[in-house]
Amino acid sequence: MTDEAMQPFERIARDVREQVRLRQLKPGDKLESTRELANKYAVAPGTVQRAFAELRRDGVIYSHTGRGSFIRENALDALADPTAQTIRRLEEQIADLTARLERVEQNQSSGSAQS
């Protein structure tokens, strides 16, 4: 995908991933702040936050409110196996949907018991 075809948040996330792969960013390293990256990429802070959300979801970074975002210890492993990332996301979605279905079924059974 060319830079022109990428959304700005995708470009930021790609750049962070590449820096991790090249070991320019190492586990425990702190990323630049949202504001600094927004200025660097000439985007809104929300765009950087969206890139960070994607990187968190993929297990590349973790964030602490008020302290910043950091490279995870196992970031290289997360980048090395995109299939495992996809499976992990699908498992999370299935667990979420299962919990929702159980709540709906509970609400229906308690509603029919009251009728």
Salt bridges, closest charged atoms under 4 A:
ASP3 OD1 - ARG14 NH1 2.57
ASP15 OD1 - ARG14 NH2 3.00
GLU18 OE1 - ARG21 NH1 3.50
GLU32 OE2 - LYS40 NZ 3.35
GLU54 OE2 - ARG17 NH2 2.77
ASP58 OD2 - ARG17 NH2 2.82
ASP58 OD1 - ARG57 NH2 3.20
ASP58 OD1 - ARG89 NH1 2.63
ASP96 OD2 - ARG100 NE 3.18
